[in-house]
């Protein structure tokens, strides 16, 4: 009976993976129609490195791809070299790493859920894990990012897999090494993870501090590994015209002159009308906080999620 239940669970998991694979691979080269300019840049730079060992600007094996002066992390480009070598410079090859890692993420979600629910009854643990994997496999959000060359999709897999092996390390400390390697790859995958992952790891360290102490040697080596091999990333924050620093200067609210200009105009109006309360709320510090909050909350805007999407 136990073997029968295990077979049923395995069949369900294989079916879910198959569904996820079909949804991510079917008509991959033609839907979405045409490459975006970011996808075209990724494909062309991968092709350039394949043929010359340098990107389109002649930089040998770069850690950041200059592209349209937005300096993309280079990991997706390097992952794209083999598909382009095998299938040529076309839409399918450019998007293939995203689709493959999209399927890998479905699998990782299943095993991560099982690991999180390790104290549950085996049957419930398996059912919930299968449900989590199924909904992730058909998630419109994840399908979108799995069918285009989005670097964030790669980073998501490495982060989820890193968390999976972080939890596994509480049973075998050597998994800390693999977890740190996967989190390191996420740092090299997409700019957002360079902000998210350090804070996430800090939270994990605080929450699971006592359990981590059971594997001091592995934990210390893993922390040093991430710190040392991520140094080029932190160094690039100091580069105002290249790397992460350039990207950060492009997307930060502090680089948008309309925010501060609006604040100045409103404060002038408030002073001319003796509106001291308005002058307080139109202070640039308050304005920046409100702008940051609006930028975050806009991600939950129904118009963005369900109607018009990203106008950019």
PEPE-V347579 format. One record per residue. N is the residue number from 1. RES is the residue in one small letter. SS is DSSP state (2 for helix, 1 for strand, 0 for the rest). PSI is psi as a letter, one per 30 degrees, with the letter a starting at -180 (999 if undefined). NEAR is the number of other ideal C-beta (glycine too) atoms within 8 Angstrom. Layout:
{{N/RES/SS/PSI/NEAR} {N/RES/SS/PSI/NEAR}}
//
This chain:
{{1/x/0/e/4} {2/x/2/e/5} {3/x/2/e/6} {4/x/2/e/7} {5/x/2/e/9} {6/x/2/e/8} {7/x/2/e/8} {8/x/2/e/8} {9/x/2/e/10} {10/x/2/e/8} {11/x/2/e/8} {12/x/2/e/9} {13/x/2/e/11} {14/x/2/e/8} {15/x/2/e/8} {16/x/2/e/14} {17/x/2/e/13} {18/x/2/e/8} {19/x/2/e/11} {20/x/2/e/15} {21/x/2/e/9} {22/x/2/e/8} {23/x/2/f/10} {24/x/2/f/13} {25/x/2/f/7} {26/x/0/k/6} {27/x/0/h/5} {28/x/0/e/13} {29/x/0/f/7} {30/x/0/f/6} {31/x/0/j/6} {32/x/0/k/5} {33/x/0/k/4} {34/x/0/l/5} {35/x/0/k/9} {36/x/0/l/8} {37/x/2/f/7} {38/x/2/e/10} {39/x/2/e/13} {40/x/2/e/10} {41/x/2/e/12} {42/x/2/e/17} {43/x/2/e/15} {44/x/2/e/10} {45/x/2/e/13} {46/x/2/e/14} {47/x/2/e/10} {48/x/2/e/11} {49/x/2/e/14} {50/x/2/e/9} {51/x/2/e/5} {52/x/2/f/6} {53/x/0/g/5} {54/x/1/l/11} {55/x/0/a/12} {56/x/0/f/7} {57/x/0/g/6} {58/x/0/g/6} {59/x/0/k/8} {60/x/1/k/6} {61/x/0/i/6} {62/x/0/l/10} {63/x/0/f/9} {64/x/1/k/12} {65/x/1/j/13} {66/x/0/e/11} {67/x/0/b/11} {68/x/0/h/6} {69/x/0/g/6} {70/x/0/f/8} {71/x/0/i/12} {72/x/1/k/13} {73/x/1/k/12} {74/x/0/f/11} {75/x/2/e/11} {76/x/2/e/15} {77/x/2/e/14} {78/x/2/e/9} {79/x/2/f/10} {80/x/2/f/16} {81/x/2/e/11} {82/x/2/e/7} {83/x/2/e/13} {84/x/2/e/15} {85/x/2/e/6} {86/x/2/e/6} {87/x/2/f/8} {88/x/0/l/5} {89/x/0/j/8} {90/x/0/l/8} {91/x/2/e/11} {92/x/2/e/10} {93/x/2/e/14} {94/x/2/e/17} {95/x/2/f/14} {96/x/2/e/12} {97/x/2/e/12} {98/x/2/e/16} {99/x/2/e/13} {100/x/2/e/8} {101/x/2/f/12} {102/x/2/e/17} {103/x/2/e/13} {104/x/2/e/10} {105/x/2/e/15} {106/x/2/e/14} {107/x/2/e/10} {108/x/2/e/12} {109/x/2/e/12} {110/x/2/e/14} {111/x/2/e/10} {112/x/2/e/12} {113/x/2/e/12} {114/x/2/e/11} {115/x/2/e/10} {116/x/2/e/7} {117/x/0/g/11} {118/x/0/f/8} {119/x/0/f/3} {120/x/0/l/8} {121/x/0/k/5} {122/x/2/e/6} {123/x/2/e/7} {124/x/2/e/9} {125/x/2/e/12} {126/x/2/e/10} {127/x/2/e/8} {128/x/2/e/11} {129/x/2/e/13} {130/x/2/e/13} {131/x/2/e/8} {132/x/2/e/11} {133/x/2/e/17} {134/x/2/e/10} {135/x/2/e/8} {136/x/2/e/12} {137/x/2/e/12} {138/x/0/g/10} {139/x/0/j/8} {140/x/2/e/6} {141/x/2/e/6} {142/x/2/e/11} {143/x/2/e/12} {144/x/2/e/8} {145/x/2/f/13} {146/x/2/f/14} {147/x/0/g/13} {148/x/0/l/11} {149/x/0/i/15} {150/x/0/k/8} {151/x/2/e/13} {152/x/2/f/11} {153/x/2/e/14} {154/x/2/e/16} {155/x/2/e/13} {156/x/2/e/10} {157/x/2/e/13} {158/x/2/e/14} {159/x/2/e/15} {160/x/2/e/12} {161/x/2/e/11} {162/x/2/e/13} {163/x/2/e/11} {164/x/2/e/13} {165/x/2/f/13} {166/x/2/e/11} {167/x/2/e/11} {168/x/2/f/11} {169/x/0/f/14} {170/x/0/f/8} {171/x/0/e/5} {172/x/0/j/6} {173/x/0/f/10} {174/x/0/f/8} {175/x/2/f/12} {176/x/2/e/15} {177/x/2/e/11} {178/x/2/e/9} {179/x/2/e/16} {180/x/2/e/13} {181/x/2/e/9} {182/x/2/e/13} {183/x/2/e/14} {184/x/2/e/12} {185/x/2/e/10} {186/x/2/e/14} {187/x/2/e/12} {188/x/0/g/10} {189/x/0/e/14} {190/x/0/k/11} {191/x/2/e/9} {192/x/2/e/8} {193/x/2/f/14} {194/x/2/f/11} {195/x/2/e/8} {196/x/2/e/9} {197/x/2/e/12} {198/x/2/e/8} {199/x/2/e/8} {200/x/2/e/9} {201/x/2/e/10} {202/x/2/e/8} {203/x/2/e/8} {204/x/2/e/10} {205/x/2/e/9} {206/x/2/e/7} {207/x/2/e/6} {208/x/0/g/9} {209/x/2/e/8} {210/x/2/e/6} {211/x/2/e/7} {212/x/2/e/10} {213/x/2/f/8} {214/x/2/f/8} {215/x/2/h/11} {216/x/2/e/8} {217/x/2/e/7} {218/x/2/e/12} {219/x/2/e/12} {220/x/2/e/8} {221/x/2/e/10} {222/x/2/e/12} {223/x/2/e/9} {224/x/2/e/8} {225/x/2/e/12} {226/x/2/e/13} {227/x/2/e/8} {228/x/2/e/7} {229/x/2/f/7} {230/x/0/g/10} {231/x/2/e/8} {232/x/2/e/7} {233/x/2/e/12} {234/x/2/e/7} {235/x/2/e/9} {236/x/2/f/13} {237/x/0/f/10} {238/x/0/f/6} {239/x/0/j/11} {240/x/0/f/6} {241/x/0/g/5} {242/x/0/l/9} {243/x/0/a/12} {244/x/2/e/13} {245/x/2/e/13} {246/x/2/e/14} {247/x/2/e/11} {248/x/2/e/10} {249/x/2/f/9} {250/x/2/e/8} {251/x/2/f/6} {252/x/0/k/8} {253/x/2/f/9} {254/x/2/f/6} {255/x/2/f/8} {256/x/0/j/9} {257/x/2/f/6} {258/x/2/f/6} {259/x/2/e/13} {260/x/2/e/10} {261/x/2/e/8} {262/x/2/e/9} {263/x/2/e/12} {264/x/2/e/9} {265/x/2/e/8} {266/x/2/e/10} {267/x/2/e/11} {268/x/2/e/8} {269/x/2/e/10} {270/x/2/e/12} {271/x/2/e/9} {272/x/2/f/6} {273/x/0/g/7} {274/x/0/h/5} {275/x/0/i/9} {276/x/2/e/7} {277/x/2/e/6} {278/x/2/e/11} {279/x/2/e/11} {280/x/2/e/8} {281/x/2/f/7} {282/x/0/g/11} {283/x/0/k/10} {284/x/2/f/9} {285/x/2/e/6} {286/x/2/e/10} {287/x/2/e/13} {288/x/2/e/11} {289/x/2/e/8} {290/x/2/e/8} {291/x/2/e/11} {292/x/2/e/9} {293/x/2/e/8} {294/x/2/e/8} {295/x/2/e/8} {296/x/2/e/7} {297/x/2/f/8} {298/x/2/f/8} {299/x/2/f/6} {300/x/2/g/7} {301/x/0/k/8} {302/x/2/e/7} {303/x/2/e/7} {304/x/2/e/12} {305/x/2/e/8} {306/x/2/f/5} {307/x/2/d/7} {308/x/0/f/5} {309/x/0/a/6} {310/x/0/j/4} {311/x/0/f/4} {312/x/0/999/2}}
//
